């Protein structure tokens, strides 16, 4: 009975993907290349403190993201040379990743995950 716990909020940034589109809109066919354009918004309570990071684009045959089994199809280094840092609270950035579906891609439904 000599312990007291006090919940505190540690200010941090919190990114959420708010938009993701692909061009061409139907993937596969004679070329498995495409461009994914996306927007990430900081929904946290403080600006970003990191000076660089990577955004990763994964392809999956199911709707569950698992970086151990899904296929990395593209990535982009994010730094002050391609976005304005820090990303403020409610601020966002938009980027594009040139990607390629795996050669083993089979017709049907697939999923893209931006991490």
BELRA-V220239 format. One record per backbone hydrogen bond with DSSP energy under -1.0 kcal/mol. CO is the residue of the C=O (numbers start at 1). NH is the residue of the N-H. If there is no record, write none. Layout:
co = [CO & CO]
nh = [NH & NH]
//
This chain:
co = [12 & 14 & 16 & 19 & 21 & 23 & 32 & 34 & 35 & 36 & 37 & 38 & 39 & 39 & 40 & 41 & 42 & 53 & 55 & 56 & 57 & 57 & 58 & 59 & 60 & 66 & 66 & 71 & 73 & 74 & 76 & 78 & 79 & 79 & 87 & 88 & 91 & 93 & 95 & 97 & 99 & 102 & 111 & 113]
nh = [45 & 43 & 41 & 39 & 37 & 35 & 101 & 99 & 23 & 97 & 21 & 95 & 18 & 19 & 93 & 16 & 90 & 78 & 76 & 115 & 73 & 74 & 113 & 71 & 111 & 69 & 70 & 59 & 100 & 57 & 55 & 53 & 82 & 83 & 48 & 91 & 42 & 40 & 38 & 36 & 34 & 105 & 60 & 58]
//
